[in-house]
């Protein structure tokens, strides 16, 4: 296998449950502390010392209410509700760290680019250049109902609007202020040179933004851009805008074509395909030995929650699966459910005829993603295999229990990664983007489409 740097992100959210339904009931789990800044500052400190690149914060803007046609199941099982705004905790974590990055999920469908640009610039200033943005367009009808849209925009139109949203942001972040606009000349009484601050004069289909940006450029100007769209339109959006993509699949052979396709599309747009970093979502169950890890995994599964798993499964599926017998094959009960399950799970075991109970069991720990279970050596062997086959740059490690999953990863997996030379011994540069591209690359690369909006 070819040696490569493996980047690690902790996949978190500001809620009791991310994707492992029921595990909040585990006696060692501290998910109830999601409201406390001390949880986040302690986690950030530990992960920085361990050499993680970032904390990636997932988010949703509505309740999962397809299951039983109401949000009761999500509320009972704490499945992504209650949930707080991920932007609210970044400054606190930045204050206790120096190198760790923070990537927050924000849906551009429910933001205005002018005000959103200032939020991210403010955080980039506060963290001294360590902020990233996971760009999503949102799929939940509950979000649309409660955020003034009534009905969702169509899938492709959300991305069309997103393209223009990004154009406005690039004009604000990259083009409105020249590098030397801020002079802070006390003798002349000039803080900002007005001649070097420019209106963006944007008039488009979705947005009219005539004036100059209200905030001065931050260390990165544009935050590090991530995206996780899996559709053809989503992959095109990622190839155009993203610097990192999150991919999901039960086997590396499943996600390899997605990674290759995004990079090929990026190359067709004139970008270096290697500039797009690919991260797979996984859950790590680590211990001193493989046997101990398997026992730990079995014990975690005993806390899995069928209803919580079905709340999650029904959301993107758009079908109320509560009406079906848990043990009846999906092929017999609903064509959409059968197709969705086949797409997500069949490659985990191509010969399995999936039932809802099977899916709930599989999702019990780690949701719809793979699980790496074993000693540090076994898990790193698997990481290397996935990285080689799927051409990955790293992993988004989600939790089974908090903070135990991350504690075990730091204790058992990180030392093995370091022993094999797969994690960098030292931080490069000071910004999040430098973590991905190397010292000196604080701002957008020259081949990124956003860079063309820079003056000079």
C-alpha positions as CSV (number, residue, x, y, z in Angstrom):
1,X,0.0,0.0,0.0
2,X,1.1,3.6,-0.7
3,X,1.9,5.5,2.4
4,X,-0.3,8.6,2.7
5,X,-1.3,11.2,5.4
6,X,-4.6,10.3,7.0
7,X,-6.6,13.2,8.3
8,X,-8.9,12.7,11.2
9,X,-12.1,14.7,12.0
10,X,-14.4,14.1,14.9
11,X,-18.0,13.9,13.6
12,X,-20.1,15.6,16.2
13,X,-23.4,17.5,16.6
14,X,-25.0,19.7,19.2
15,X,-27.6,17.1,20.2
16,X,-27.9,14.0,22.4
17,X,-27.9,11.7,19.3
18,X,-26.1,12.0,16.0
19,X,-26.5,8.7,14.2
20,X,-26.2,6.0,16.9
21,X,-29.8,5.9,18.2
22,X,-30.2,4.7,21.8
23,X,-26.6,4.9,22.9
24,X,-27.4,8.0,25.0
25,X,-28.7,5.4,27.5
26,X,-25.3,3.8,28.0
27,X,-24.1,4.3,31.6
28,X,-20.8,5.8,30.4
29,X,-22.4,8.2,27.8
30,X,-22.3,11.9,28.5
31,X,-24.4,13.1,25.7
32,X,-26.6,15.1,28.0
33,X,-23.6,17.5,28.3
34,X,-24.1,18.7,24.7
35,X,-25.5,21.9,26.2
36,X,-22.3,22.6,28.3
37,X,-19.4,24.5,26.9
38,X,-17.1,22.5,29.2
39,X,-17.9,19.3,27.2
40,X,-16.9,21.0,24.0
41,X,-13.7,22.7,25.4
42,X,-12.6,19.4,27.0
43,X,-13.2,17.5,23.8
44,X,-11.4,20.1,21.6
45,X,-8.4,20.1,23.9
46,X,-8.1,16.3,23.8
47,X,-8.5,16.1,20.1
48,X,-5.9,18.8,19.4
49,X,-3.3,17.1,21.6
50,X,-4.0,13.9,19.7
51,X,-3.4,15.5,16.3
52,X,-7.0,15.5,14.9
53,X,-7.5,18.0,12.1
54,X,-10.9,19.2,13.1
55,X,-14.2,18.8,14.8
56,X,-16.9,18.5,12.2
57,X,-20.3,19.6,13.4
58,X,-23.4,18.2,11.8
59,X,-26.8,20.0,12.0
60,X,-30.4,19.8,10.9
61,X,-33.0,22.6,10.9
62,X,-36.2,20.6,11.4
63,X,-37.5,17.6,13.2
64,X,-37.4,14.1,11.7
65,X,-41.2,13.6,11.5
66,X,-41.8,11.1,8.6
67,X,-41.9,8.1,11.0
68,X,-45.6,7.9,12.2
69,X,-46.2,11.2,10.5
70,X,-45.1,13.2,13.6
71,X,-42.0,14.1,15.6
72,X,-42.9,12.0,18.6
73,X,-40.4,9.2,17.8
74,X,-37.6,11.7,17.3
75,X,-38.4,13.4,20.6
76,X,-38.7,10.2,22.6
77,X,-35.4,8.8,21.3
78,X,-33.6,12.2,21.1
79,X,-32.8,11.5,17.5
80,X,-31.2,14.8,16.4
81,X,-33.6,16.7,18.7
82,X,-33.2,18.7,20.9
83,X,-30.4,20.4,18.9
84,X,-28.5,23.6,19.3
85,X,-26.8,25.8,16.7
86,X,-23.3,24.5,16.0
87,X,-21.9,28.0,15.3
88,X,-22.6,28.9,19.0
89,X,-19.7,26.8,20.4
90,X,-16.9,27.4,18.0
91,X,-15.4,30.5,19.7
92,X,-15.2,28.7,23.0
93,X,-13.4,25.7,21.5
94,X,-11.1,28.1,19.5
95,X,-10.2,29.9,22.7
96,X,-8.7,26.7,24.3
97,X,-6.9,25.4,21.2
98,X,-4.3,26.7,18.7
99,X,-4.4,24.3,15.8
100,X,-7.7,22.4,15.7
101,X,-10.1,23.3,12.9
102,X,-13.9,23.6,13.2
103,X,-16.2,22.8,10.3
104,X,-19.9,23.6,10.9
105,X,-22.9,22.5,8.8
106,X,-25.0,25.4,7.7
107,X,-27.8,25.2,5.1
108,X,-27.5,27.9,2.5
109,X,-31.2,27.4,1.6
110,X,-32.3,29.3,4.7
111,X,-29.6,32.0,4.9
112,X,-28.9,35.3,3.2
113,X,-25.4,35.5,1.8
114,X,-24.7,39.0,3.1
115,X,-25.4,38.2,6.7
116,X,-24.0,34.6,6.5
117,X,-20.7,35.9,5.1
118,X,-20.3,38.1,8.2
119,X,-21.0,35.2,10.6
120,X,-18.3,33.0,9.1
121,X,-15.8,35.9,8.7
122,X,-16.4,36.7,12.4
123,X,-15.7,33.1,13.4
124,X,-12.6,33.0,11.2
125,X,-11.3,36.1,12.9
126,X,-12.1,34.8,16.4
127,X,-10.3,31.4,15.7
128,X,-7.4,33.0,13.8
129,X,-8.3,31.2,10.6
130,X,-9.5,27.8,11.7
131,X,-13.1,27.7,10.4
132,X,-14.7,25.6,7.7
133,X,-18.2,25.3,6.4
134,X,-20.1,22.1,5.4
135,X,-22.4,23.4,2.6
136,X,-25.8,21.7,2.6
137,X,-29.1,22.6,0.9
138,X,-31.4,20.7,3.3
139,X,-34.1,18.1,2.5
140,X,-36.5,18.2,5.5
141,X,-40.0,19.5,4.8
142,X,-40.2,20.4,8.5
143,X,-37.4,22.9,8.0
144,X,-39.2,24.4,4.9
145,X,-42.5,24.8,6.8
146,X,-40.9,26.6,9.8
147,X,-38.4,28.8,8.0
148,X,-40.8,30.6,5.7
149,X,-40.7,28.5,2.5
150,X,-43.8,26.4,3.0
151,X,-42.6,23.8,0.5
152,X,-39.1,22.7,-0.4
153,X,-37.5,24.0,-3.6
154,X,-36.9,21.2,-6.0
155,X,-33.6,19.3,-5.5
156,X,-31.9,20.7,-8.5
157,X,-33.2,24.3,-7.9
158,X,-31.7,24.2,-4.4
159,X,-28.3,23.6,-6.0
160,X,-29.0,26.3,-8.7
161,X,-29.7,28.8,-5.9
162,X,-26.7,27.4,-4.1
163,X,-24.4,28.2,-7.0
164,X,-25.5,31.8,-7.0
165,X,-25.3,32.0,-3.2
166,X,-21.6,30.9,-3.5
167,X,-21.0,33.5,-6.2
168,X,-22.2,36.3,-3.9
169,X,-20.0,34.9,-1.1
170,X,-16.9,34.8,-3.2
171,X,-17.6,38.5,-4.3
172,X,-17.9,39.4,-0.6
173,X,-15.1,37.4,0.9
174,X,-12.6,37.6,-2.0
175,X,-13.3,40.7,-4.0
176,X,-14.9,43.4,-1.9
177,X,-11.9,44.4,0.2
178,X,-8.3,44.6,-1.1
179,X,-5.5,43.1,1.0
180,X,-4.2,46.4,2.2
181,X,-7.6,48.2,2.8
182,X,-7.1,48.3,6.5
183,X,-4.4,50.8,7.3
184,X,-5.0,51.8,11.0
185,X,-3.2,55.1,10.5
186,X,-3.6,56.9,13.8
187,X,-1.6,60.0,12.7
188,X,-3.9,60.6,9.7
189,X,-7.0,59.4,11.4
190,X,-7.7,56.7,8.8
191,X,-8.7,53.2,9.8
192,X,-9.8,51.9,6.4
193,X,-8.9,53.3,3.0
194,X,-12.3,53.8,1.3
195,X,-10.7,53.5,-2.1
196,X,-9.8,49.9,-1.5
197,X,-13.3,48.7,-0.4
198,X,-15.6,48.0,-3.3
199,X,-19.3,47.4,-3.8
200,X,-20.0,44.0,-5.4
201,X,-23.0,45.1,-7.4
202,X,-24.5,41.6,-7.6
203,X,-27.8,41.3,-9.4
204,X,-29.0,37.7,-10.0
205,X,-32.0,35.4,-10.2
206,X,-32.1,34.8,-6.4
207,X,-30.1,37.6,-4.8
208,X,-29.5,41.3,-5.2
209,X,-26.5,42.5,-3.1
210,X,-25.3,45.9,-4.4
211,X,-22.9,47.1,-1.6
212,X,-19.5,46.3,-0.2
213,X,-18.9,43.7,2.5
214,X,-19.3,45.0,6.0
215,X,-16.4,43.0,7.6
216,X,-12.7,43.2,6.9
217,X,-11.0,40.0,5.4
218,X,-10.3,37.3,7.9
219,X,-7.1,35.1,7.8
220,X,-8.6,32.6,5.3
221,X,-11.0,35.1,3.7
222,X,-13.1,32.2,2.6
223,X,-13.6,29.4,5.2
224,X,-12.5,25.9,4.1
225,X,-15.4,24.6,2.0
226,X,-16.9,21.1,2.5
227,X,-19.8,19.4,0.8
228,X,-21.5,16.0,1.1
229,X,-24.0,15.8,-1.8
230,X,-24.3,12.3,-3.3
231,X,-26.6,13.0,-6.3
232,X,-25.2,13.8,-9.7
233,X,-26.1,17.5,-9.2
234,X,-24.6,17.4,-5.7
235,X,-21.4,16.0,-7.0
236,X,-21.2,18.7,-9.6
237,X,-21.7,21.3,-6.9
238,X,-18.9,19.7,-4.9
239,X,-16.5,19.6,-7.9
240,X,-17.1,23.3,-8.4
241,X,-16.9,24.6,-4.9
242,X,-15.6,22.1,-2.3
243,X,-12.2,21.6,-0.9
244,X,-13.3,18.6,1.0
245,X,-16.1,16.0,0.3
246,X,-17.7,13.7,2.8
247,X,-18.6,10.3,1.3
248,X,-20.8,7.6,2.7
249,X,-20.8,3.9,1.9
250,X,-20.6,0.4,3.5
251,X,-17.6,-0.7,1.5
252,X,-14.7,1.3,0.0
253,X,-15.5,-0.1,-3.4
254,X,-18.9,1.6,-3.2
255,X,-17.5,5.1,-2.6
256,X,-14.4,4.9,-4.8
257,X,-16.5,5.8,-8.0
258,X,-18.0,8.8,-6.2
259,X,-14.6,10.1,-5.2
260,X,-13.2,9.5,-8.7
261,X,-16.2,11.2,-10.3
262,X,-16.0,14.3,-8.2
263,X,-12.3,14.6,-8.9
264,X,-12.8,14.0,-12.6
265,X,-15.5,16.7,-12.7
266,X,-13.1,19.1,-10.8
267,X,-10.4,18.4,-13.4
268,X,-12.8,19.2,-16.2
269,X,-13.4,22.6,-14.5
270,X,-9.6,23.3,-14.5
271,X,-9.0,22.4,-10.9
272,X,-6.4,20.1,-9.5
273,X,-8.4,16.9,-8.7
274,X,-6.0,16.2,-5.8
275,X,-7.0,19.5,-4.2
276,X,-10.4,18.0,-3.3
277,X,-9.9,16.0,-0.1
278,X,-12.2,13.0,0.4
279,X,-13.3,11.8,3.9
280,X,-15.4,8.7,4.7
281,X,-17.7,8.5,7.7
282,X,-17.0,5.7,10.1
283,X,-17.5,4.6,13.7
284,X,-14.5,3.2,15.6
285,X,-14.9,0.7,18.3
286,X,-11.4,0.2,19.7
287,X,-9.8,-1.7,22.5
288,X,-6.5,-3.4,23.4
289,X,-7.4,-6.6,21.5
290,X,-9.8,-7.6,18.8
291,X,-11.7,-9.8,21.2
292,X,-12.2,-7.0,23.7
293,X,-13.3,-4.6,20.9
294,X,-15.9,-7.2,19.7
295,X,-17.2,-7.6,23.2
296,X,-17.5,-3.8,23.5
297,X,-19.3,-3.6,20.2
298,X,-21.8,-6.3,21.3
299,X,-22.4,-4.5,24.6
300,X,-23.0,-1.2,22.7
301,X,-25.5,-2.9,20.4
302,X,-27.5,-4.0,23.4
303,X,-28.5,-0.3,23.9
304,X,-29.5,0.2,20.2
305,X,-33.0,1.7,19.7
306,X,-35.3,0.3,17.0
307,X,-37.6,3.3,16.9
308,X,-34.7,5.8,16.8
309,X,-33.1,3.9,13.9
310,X,-36.4,3.9,12.0
311,X,-36.9,7.6,12.7
312,X,-33.5,8.2,11.0
313,X,-34.2,5.7,8.2
314,X,-37.6,7.2,7.4
315,X,-36.3,10.8,7.1
316,X,-34.3,10.6,3.9
317,X,-36.4,7.7,2.6
318,X,-39.6,9.8,2.8
319,X,-41.7,6.8,3.7
320,X,-43.4,6.1,7.0
321,X,-41.9,2.7,7.8
322,X,-43.9,2.4,11.1
323,X,-46.7,0.9,9.1
324,X,-44.7,-2.2,8.1
325,X,-43.9,-5.5,9.8
326,X,-40.2,-5.2,11.1
327,X,-39.5,-8.7,9.9
328,X,-41.1,-8.6,6.5
329,X,-38.6,-8.3,3.6
330,X,-38.4,-4.8,2.2
331,X,-38.9,-6.1,-1.3
332,X,-42.4,-7.1,-0.3
333,X,-43.5,-4.0,1.6
334,X,-42.3,-1.0,-0.3
335,X,-40.4,-0.5,-3.6
336,X,-38.9,2.8,-2.5
337,X,-37.7,1.3,0.8
338,X,-36.3,-1.7,-0.9
339,X,-34.4,0.4,-3.4
340,X,-33.1,2.8,-0.7
341,X,-31.9,-0.1,1.4
342,X,-30.3,-1.8,-1.5
343,X,-28.5,1.4,-2.4
344,X,-27.2,1.9,1.1
345,X,-26.8,-1.6,2.6
346,X,-26.6,-4.3,0.0
347,X,-22.9,-3.9,-0.5
348,X,-22.4,-4.6,3.2
349,X,-23.8,-8.1,2.5
350,X,-25.0,-8.5,-1.1
351,X,-26.8,-11.8,-0.3
352,X,-28.9,-10.4,2.5
353,X,-32.6,-9.8,2.0
354,X,-33.1,-6.8,4.2
355,X,-35.9,-6.3,6.7
356,X,-36.5,-3.2,8.8
357,X,-35.2,-5.0,11.9
358,X,-32.0,-5.9,10.0
359,X,-31.5,-2.3,9.1
360,X,-32.2,-1.1,12.7
361,X,-29.6,-3.6,13.9
362,X,-27.0,-2.4,11.4
363,X,-27.7,1.2,12.2
364,X,-27.7,0.6,16.0
365,X,-24.1,1.7,16.3
366,X,-22.8,4.1,13.7
367,X,-25.9,4.6,11.7
368,X,-25.7,3.9,8.0
369,X,-21.9,4.0,7.9
370,X,-19.2,1.3,8.4
371,X,-17.8,0.2,11.7
372,X,-14.1,-0.4,12.3
373,X,-13.9,-2.8,15.3
374,X,-10.7,-4.1,16.8
375,X,-7.3,-3.3,18.2
376,X,-5.4,-0.2,17.0
377,X,-3.5,-2.4,14.5
378,X,-6.7,-4.0,13.1
379,X,-8.4,-0.6,12.7
380,X,-5.5,1.1,11.1
381,X,-5.1,-1.8,8.7
382,X,-8.7,-1.2,7.7
383,X,-8.2,2.5,7.4
384,X,-5.3,2.0,5.1
385,X,-7.3,-0.5,3.0
386,X,-10.2,2.0,2.6
387,X,-7.8,4.9,1.9
388,X,-6.1,2.8,-0.8
389,X,-9.2,1.4,-2.5
390,X,-11.4,4.5,-2.3
391,X,-8.6,7.1,-2.7
392,X,-9.4,8.7,0.6
393,X,-7.6,11.5,2.5
394,X,-9.1,10.8,5.8
395,X,-12.1,9.8,8.0
396,X,-15.0,11.5,9.8
397,X,-15.1,9.5,13.0
398,X,-18.5,9.6,14.6
399,X,-19.3,8.5,18.1
400,X,-21.1,5.6,19.7
401,X,-20.8,7.1,23.1
402,X,-19.4,10.4,24.3
403,X,-16.6,11.1,24.8
404,X,-15.7,7.4,25.1
405,X,-15.5,6.7,21.4
406,X,-13.0,9.5,20.9
407,X,-11.1,8.6,24.1
408,X,-10.6,5.0,22.8
409,X,-9.6,6.3,19.3
410,X,-7.0,8.6,20.8
411,X,-5.7,5.8,23.1
412,X,-5.6,2.9,20.7
413,X,-5.7,4.1,17.1
414,X,-3.7,7.4,17.0
415,X,-0.5,5.8,18.3
416,X,-0.7,3.1,15.6
417,X,-1.3,5.8,12.9
418,X,1.8,7.7,14.2
419,X,3.9,4.5,14.4
420,X,3.2,3.9,10.7
421,X,3.9,7.5,9.8
422,X,0.3,8.1,8.6
423,X,-0.3,11.2,10.8
424,X,1.8,14.3,10.7
425,X,4.1,14.7,13.7
426,X,3.6,18.5,13.7
427,X,1.0,21.0,12.7
428,X,1.7,22.8,9.4
429,X,0.9,26.5,9.4
430,X,-1.8,28.2,11.6
431,X,-5.0,27.9,9.6
432,X,-7.5,25.1,8.8
433,X,-6.7,25.3,5.1
434,X,-3.0,24.8,5.9
435,X,-3.9,21.6,7.6
436,X,-5.2,20.3,4.3
437,X,-2.7,21.8,1.8
438,X,0.4,22.6,3.8
439,X,2.1,25.7,5.3
440,X,1.6,28.9,3.3
441,X,-1.8,28.0,1.7
442,X,-4.0,30.1,4.0
443,X,-6.4,31.2,1.3
444,X,-8.2,29.7,-1.7
445,X,-5.9,28.0,-4.2
446,X,-5.4,29.7,-7.5
447,X,-7.3,27.0,-9.3
448,X,-10.4,27.4,-7.1
449,X,-13.3,29.2,-8.9
450,X,-13.7,31.6,-6.0
451,X,-10.2,32.9,-6.4
452,X,-11.1,34.7,-9.7
453,X,-13.1,37.3,-7.7
454,X,-9.9,38.5,-5.9
455,X,-8.7,41.9,-6.8
456,X,-5.1,42.1,-7.9
